[in-house]
Amino acid sequence: MSPRQPATRVVPETIGSTVAVKCGNGNSYKLATGSDTGVCKVYVENGGVTGGLCTDGTNSALQTCATGCGQVMGSGTCEKQEPNATEPER
C-alpha cells in the first residue's frame, strides 16, 4: 500500500519574478513581483491548480482560481489573461 498524497501541495518554486497560472475553470493569470528578483509558486489541490503567489519579500501578488486576483503589494501585479492570449517569446 502506497502512502496517501496530501490534498494540497505546492508545485516546485520557480526562481524568477513571473509565473503564468492556468486554472481548471479556463481562466489564466500572469503574476509578477514587479522587480527582477523573487520566487513564484503555483498551488495545486487534488490534481488541479488552485492559485499562485509571487514575492520578492517586499513586492507580491496573490491569486486564487476561485476568486481571481487577490492582494497585491508594492510593484507586484496580477493580470487576468484573455482566453486566446499567447505568451510573448523571450
N, C-alpha and C positions, 0 to 999 in steps of 0.2 A: 504494500500500500504506500503510495507516494504522499509526501506532506502536502497539505492543502495550502494553496497560494492565498495571500491576503487579498481582500476585496479591493483595496485601494493601493496603488503603487505609483512611484514617480519614475517616468522614463529617464534614463541616464541624463545627467545635466549636460547641456550644450554650452561649451565655453564660447561665449560670444554675446553680443548685445542685442540680437534679434532672434525671434522664432516665429514660425507660422504654425498656428493651431487649427486643425481641421476637425470639426465636431461631427458627430454621427447624425445630427439633425440637418446637415448640409451647409451650415454656416462656417465660415473661415475667418480667422482673425490674425493680424500681424501685431506682435508685441515687441517693444523695444525699450531699452533703458534710456535712449536719447544720448548716450555717450559711447565712447569707443571701447568701454570695458563692461564687464558684468557676466552674469550667469543666467540662463533661461531654463525653465523646467516645464514639462508637459505632464499633467496629471491624468492617470488612467484608472478607471474603476470598472471591474467586471469585464475587462476587454475593450471598453470604449473610452475615448478621450472625454474628460470632464472639464478641462480648463488648462490655463497656463499662467506662468509668472516669470517676469524678467526683473532683475535688480542688480544694481552695482553698489548697493549699500546706502546710497542717497536717493537715486532716481529709480522708480519702479513702476510697473504696470501689472495689474492683476485682471484676469478674465476667467469667466466660467461659461460653459456651454449652455447652462440653464438660464442665465441672466444676461449674458453678453459682457461688454467691457465693464470693469469694476473700478476699484480705486487706482488712481494714477497719481504719482508723486513726483515733484521736480520736473525734469525734462522727459520722463517716461511717456510712452504713447501706447495706445491700444486702438487699432483701427479695424472695423469690420470690412472684409474684402467683398467685392462684388462676386457673385457666383461664377462668372466666366473670366475673372481676372487671372492673369498669369504672372508668375514671379519674374521680375526682370533679371536678366543674366548678369552675373558679376564678373 
